[in-house]
Amino acid sequence: MEQLGLDYLDLYLIHMPFGDYYGAWRAMEELYHEGRIRAIGISNFLPDRVIDLCNNANVIPAVNQLELHPFYQREDELAILREYGITPQAWAPFAEGMNGMFTNPVLVEIARLHNKTVAQTILRWNLQRGVSVIPKSVHKNRMEENFAVWDFELTSDEMRTIATLDLGHPQMLDPLKPSEVHRVYDYLNNPVLTSLD
């Protein structure tokens, strides 16, 4: 917090359920109780890790950031998060446009019917599912576009149609793949990449 020049953090997350994340969670709980962190959460925790952590924690995570988009919808996992009162948060609501996300005929047609963009349609779809979204952009016009999702609503039929796009597997990060686990640890063990200086 000193390096950031802040007195407190609004939200602090454990990025992956690797290493001593129980020890990290206990330390975060202490900071939370001291008021130095307003909310604590997790990211990329699959249901078994969510359930296990919740049964061994004093503070239930406020959020679980996950890869959530029309091609990876994770409905069963969302139900478990709701059971524990954890807000799902989409860290990749557009999957970086992979697999033709922005040109998908189903999404293009639904967007056209509402006079919206595919991006706005995807954001609205996730919001209607109770998912918090954090779309990434450095372009002012896209940021403005991303905020303009409160003046329309997708119908039940449109929600069901989008549900048919689910491929049932990650497009960006699969924490069950050994290669992904190696990649995370390679990054963490590289002092040049992890230095805040």
C-alpha positions, 0 to 999 in steps of 0.5 A: 500500500505504501508503494501504491500511495494508499491507506487502504485497498477496496478489493484484494484477491488471491489470483490462483489457488496455488501455494499456501493460499490458506496462509495468504487468506488468513493474512488477508482476513487480518488486513480486512478486520483491521480495515486496511482492505475493504473486501477480499476475494479470489480469482480462478478458484474452481468449485471444489476450492471455493467450497473448501476455502469457505468451510475453512475461512472466517471471512467468505470471499466477496468475489470470485473472478472467473473467465465468463463469456458466452463461450464459457458460461459456467452455470453450475459454478455460478450456482455454487457461488450464489449458495455462498453469497460470493459475487461472480466477476467476469475477468474476460467477458469478451474472451479477447474476441477469440473464436469470432466472439464479435462476429458470432451470428447469434450475438450479432443478430441479438445486438442488432435487434436492440440497436447495440453492439455485440460487446454491449449485448455480452455485458448485458447478458452477464449482468442479467445473470448476476455477474459483475463484469470488468471489461478491459479497454484503453479506448475512451469510446469503448469505455463509454460503449461499455457503460451504455448497457442500462437502457435495454434488457435481453428477453428470456428467449434471447438469454436462452439462445445465448446459452446455446453458445456455451462450449463448456470449456475455457478459451483463455485459462485452464487452471487444470492444465499442467502447462498453465500451472507451470506458466504461472510459477514460471512467471512468479519465479522470474524476479524481473517480471514480479518486481514492483520497482 
